[in-house]
Amino acid sequence: MANKIYRLFAGALILASVVIQPAIADDQKKYRWRLAETWGPNFPIFGDTTKNMAKMVDEMSNGRLTIRIDSANKHKSALGIFDFVKSGQYQMGHSASYYWKGKDFNTMFFTTLPFGMTAPEQYAWFYYGGGMELMKETYDQYGIMSFPGGNTGVQMGGWFRKEINSIEDFQGLKMRIPGFAGEVLAKLGAKPTNIPSGELYTALERNTIDAVEWVGPSLDLRMGFHKIAPFYYTGWQEPATELQFMVNQKAYDSLPPDLQQILTIAMKASAYDMYAQSMHESGVNLALLQDEYPKVKIRSFPKPVMAKIKSVTAELLKEAADKDPKTKEILESIYKYQDQIRAWTNFSDKAYLDSFEDK
């Protein structure tokens, strides 16, 4: 009897070792990933975000998951990140969702929307208002997982060689402006184009474009646009520009659950850190711009111009929603949430800021 019990116990140990050993081995397996980013090497703020994320992943996983970052100079396709991640050539990417509107029109709504939500409002929509679920539905068909990848906050309306006094001034204007804002300006007679960040200054300098919309003081000043185009306009087109981390679904599924959680947490933490960094750098660089470059003229577009831009935006969004049920679903979600959350923004942030105005 004792021998029988021993044999059963020994058998159980052998079975346990067969089951447990692979699990232990898998748990200690090292994963080596690559991330392709739209930005050039050591690009400030945007590039800091990917580095911060990779560093957190490495430290939290104790080196079990490491992520090598390839900048645009390495992979040679700044706007090819979607295809890199979809194909599995890279396990991850960092870019902006509105760059893929030619592949799927609905992707751009997860970056920003003209006259849309501010960054805190948009983060609330993503994580508590259904935005993440809609983004997942949009990207699932491509085998890509998309996550918020860092916010710039409200972006400036762009640098112009000439002052904008009327809507007619957009006629024939060659401007670098991506996303839905480009659709709007095209309707107004402009000639929008999308150019990678590393080529923007040269394009403006050589008159390939007449105006350029990039980000805001956080990044624009170091790009040198103020040396060529002295009129700097406040924004309407990107009130909360969220970059994105893209992850190949199969690569993600191959990770053990704890590494999946580590990766997800690192992306979320580094994304919000980028928002804080952008806010800081914009404040610092706006002061520098005003103190050291008095020839730069900061303007807001005239009210009649803004009214026309807003009406054209609404018209084009309605046309888009009428054509595609998914577009309609996404826009209805954004509109509904924005109406709800904006009431609180007005009672909180706006009321607080208004209290400082001279009566």
RARAZI-V117275 format. One record per pair of residues at least 24 apart in sequence whose C-alpha atoms are under 7 Angstrom apart, sorted by sequence separation. I is the first residue (numbers start at 1). J is the second residue. D is the distance in Angstrom with one decimal. If there is no record, write none. Layout:
I/J/D ; I/J/D
This chain:
201/225/6.5 ; 110/135/6.8 ; 41/71/5.3 ; 40/71/5.1 ; 107/138/6.9 ; 35/67/6.5 ; 39/71/5.9 ; 40/72/5.0 ; 119/151/6.8 ; 31/64/5.9 ; 32/65/6.0 ; 33/66/6.1 ; 34/67/5.3 ; 35/68/6.0 ; 36/69/6.1 ; 37/70/6.4 ; 38/71/6.6 ; 39/72/5.6 ; 40/73/6.1 ; 176/209/6.9 ; 30/64/4.4 ; 31/65/4.7 ; 32/66/5.2 ; 33/67/4.6 ; 34/68/4.7 ; 35/69/4.8 ; 36/70/4.9 ; 37/71/5.2 ; 38/72/5.6 ; 119/153/5.5 ; 175/209/5.4 ; 29/64/6.5 ; 30/65/5.9 ; 31/66/6.4 ; 32/67/6.1 ; 33/68/6.2 ; 34/69/5.9 ; 35/70/6.0 ; 36/71/6.0 ; 37/72/6.3 ; 118/153/6.9 ; 174/209/4.8 ; 175/210/5.8 ; 176/211/6.5 ; 177/212/6.7 ; 28/64/6.8 ; 118/154/6.9 ; 174/210/5.1 ; 175/211/4.7 ; 176/212/4.8 ; 177/213/5.5 ; 173/210/6.2 ; 174/211/6.5 ; 175/212/5.4 ; 176/213/5.9 ; 39/78/6.7 ; 38/78/4.3 ; 38/79/6.1 ; 38/81/6.8 ; 37/81/6.7 ; 36/81/6.3 ; 161/210/6.4 ; 160/210/6.6 ; 161/211/6.5 ; 160/211/4.6 ; 159/211/5.5 ; 160/212/6.9 ; 158/211/6.9 ; 159/212/5.3 ; 36/90/6.5 ; 158/212/5.4 ; 159/213/6.3 ; 35/90/5.9 ; 158/213/3.9 ; 34/90/5.5 ; 35/91/6.3 ; 36/92/6.4 ; 37/93/5.5 ; 38/94/6.5 ; 86/142/6.2 ; 157/213/6.0 ; 158/214/6.6 ; 181/237/5.5 ; 34/91/5.8 ; 35/92/4.4 ; 36/93/4.7 ; 37/94/4.7 ; 38/95/5.4 ; 86/143/6.1 ; 33/91/6.0 ; 34/92/6.3 ; 35/93/5.0 ; 36/94/6.5 ; 37/95/6.0 ; 86/144/6.0 ; 156/215/6.1 ; 155/215/5.1 ; 156/216/5.0 ; 218/278/5.9 ; 155/216/5.2 ; 218/281/4.5 ; 218/282/3.9 ; 221/285/6.9 ; 232/296/6.9 ; 217/282/4.7 ; 230/295/6.7 ; 231/296/6.1 ; 232/297/6.0 ; 233/298/5.7 ; 234/299/6.4 ; 159/225/6.9 ; 216/282/6.7 ; 230/296/4.7 ; 231/297/5.0 ; 232/298/4.7 ; 233/299/4.7 ; 234/300/5.2 ; 113/180/6.9 ; 114/181/6.4 ; 218/285/6.0 ; 230/297/6.0 ; 231/298/6.1 ; 232/299/6.0 ; 233/300/5.3 ; 161/229/4.2 ; 163/231/6.2 ; 217/285/5.3 ; 231/299/6.9 ; 233/301/6.7 ; 160/229/5.0 ; 161/230/6.1 ; 162/231/6.7 ; 217/286/5.5 ; 159/229/5.6 ; 160/230/6.6 ; 161/231/6.3 ; 226/296/6.6 ; 108/179/6.2 ; 159/230/6.9 ; 160/231/5.1 ; 159/231/5.6 ; 160/232/6.5 ; 159/232/4.7 ; 158/232/5.8 ; 159/233/6.6 ; 158/233/5.5 ; 157/233/4.8 ; 156/233/6.1 ; 157/234/4.7 ; 156/234/4.6 ; 157/235/3.7 ; 156/235/4.2 ; 157/236/6.4 ; 99/179/6.8 ; 155/235/5.7 ; 157/237/6.9 ; 98/179/5.1 ; 155/238/5.5 ; 154/238/6.1 ; 155/239/6.0 ; 154/239/4.1 ; 153/239/6.3 ; 154/240/5.2 ; 153/240/4.7 ; 152/240/6.5 ; 153/241/6.1 ; 151/240/6.5 ; 152/241/5.5 ; 151/241/5.4 ; 152/242/6.8 ; 151/242/4.4 ; 150/242/5.5 ; 151/243/6.2 ; 149/242/6.4 ; 150/243/5.2 ; 148/242/6.3 ; 149/243/4.6 ; 150/244/6.9 ; 148/243/6.2 ; 149/244/3.9 ; 148/244/4.8 ; 149/245/5.0 ; 147/244/5.6 ; 148/245/6.2 ; 146/244/6.4 ; 147/245/5.1 ; 146/245/5.8 ; 147/246/6.4 ; 146/246/4.6 ; 145/246/5.6 ; 146/247/6.5 ; 144/246/6.4 ; 145/247/5.0 ; 144/247/5.7 ; 145/248/6.3 ; 144/248/4.9 ; 145/249/5.9 ; 143/248/6.3 ; 144/249/5.2 ; 143/249/5.3 ; 78/196/6.4 ; 149/267/6.7 ; 148/268/7.0 ; 151/271/6.9 ; 115/236/5.8 ; 118/239/5.3 ; 119/240/4.6 ; 150/271/3.7 ; 114/236/5.9 ; 115/237/6.4 ; 117/239/6.3 ; 118/240/4.9 ; 149/271/4.7 ; 150/272/5.8 ; 153/275/6.7 ; 114/237/4.2 ; 116/239/6.3 ; 117/240/6.4 ; 148/271/6.5 ; 151/274/6.3 ; 152/275/5.7 ; 113/237/6.8 ; 114/238/5.6 ; 115/239/6.7 ; 150/274/5.1 ; 151/275/4.7 ; 113/238/6.2 ; 114/239/6.8 ; 150/275/5.9 ; 112/238/5.7 ; 152/278/5.5 ; 112/239/6.9 ; 112/240/5.7 ; 184/312/6.4 ; 112/241/5.1 ; 184/313/5.8 ; 111/241/5.3 ; 112/242/6.6 ; 111/242/4.7 ; 111/243/6.3 ; 164/301/6.8 ; 165/302/6.6 ; 167/305/5.3 ; 166/305/5.9 ; 97/243/6.7 ; 96/243/4.4 ; 97/244/6.3 ; 95/243/5.8 ; 96/244/5.3 ; 95/244/5.5 ; 94/244/5.7 ; 95/245/6.8 ; 94/245/4.7 ; 93/245/5.7 ; 94/246/6.2 ; 93/246/4.9 ; 92/246/5.4 ; 93/247/6.6 ; 92/247/4.5 ; 91/247/5.8 ; 92/248/6.3 ; 91/248/5.2 ; 40/198/6.9 ; 88/248/6.2 ; 91/251/6.0 ; 85/246/6.9 ; 85/247/6.6 ; 86/248/6.2 ; 85/248/5.5 ; 134/330/6.8 ; 61/259/6.8 ; 60/262/6.7 ; 57/262/6.2 ; 57/263/6.0 ; 129/337/6.8 ; 57/266/6.1 ; 56/266/5.9 ; 125/337/6.8 ; 53/266/5.2 ; 53/267/5.7 ; 53/270/5.4 ; 52/270/6.0 ; 121/341/6.6 ; 49/270/5.6 ; 106/327/5.9 ; 117/338/6.1 ; 49/271/6.6 ; 49/274/6.0 ; 27/256/6.9 ; 45/274/6.4 ; 45/277/6.9 ; 45/278/6.9
